[in-house]
């Protein structure tokens, strides 16, 4: 009985840690603290085992990065209310600290466990869309395949 209760408490703690991190990360994003939000989520789920945390990490990477290396690594920053993300991207073209995030393989791994997680399908469709828009046929995946993958995941979502 003690083992069962301990297991349930541990599971609830694990779940609530992810939910608390999601809530706090969304608050940080609203303030323009994208780097802090990404780091918080990365600390809460360093192995990308929680689908909802992974989906928000991908959203931050796609929407709020300062720089990217072929959409496989992303650099983030915190911006002040008076700053503009697009302008900061232009002036921040120097050295960055990049965080690796292999979006497609991480999401596919989660979808193998939870094939009905529609937000992950949507984020994967968005990822393929970003690859196509930024790199076209020069991406690791041919442009025609990117479009097929994008359409497939958007339809599922």
C-alpha positions, 0 to 999 in steps of 0.5 A: 500500500505504501508503495502504491501511495508513493508511486501516485505521489511521485506521478502527481509531482511529475505531472504538476511539475510540468503543468507549473512549468507550462504556466510559468513559461506562458507568463514569461512569453507574454513578457517577452522573456523567451530565453527564460521561458525556453530554459525553464521548460528545458529544465522541467523536461530535459529529455523532452518526455512531456508532450505539452512541454515539448510542444511549447518548446517548439512554439518558442523555437519557431516563433521567438528565436533570435537566430537558428542554424537550419532549424536544428539549433536555436538561440533565444533572448529576452526582450524588453517591452520597448523592443521588437523581436524582428529588430532584435533579430537584425541587430543580434546577428553576432555570436549566440549560444544555441540550444539544439532542438531536433524538432522532427525526431523529438515530436515523432518520438512522442507521436509514436507514444501518443499518436492522437496528440493533435498539438504535436501534429500541428507543431510538426506541420508548422516545423515542416512549413518553416523548413519549406519557407526558409530553405525550400529544396535546400533543406535536408528533406526535398521541398515536395516531401516537406509539403506532403509532410506539412499537409499530412500533419495539418490534416491530422491536427 
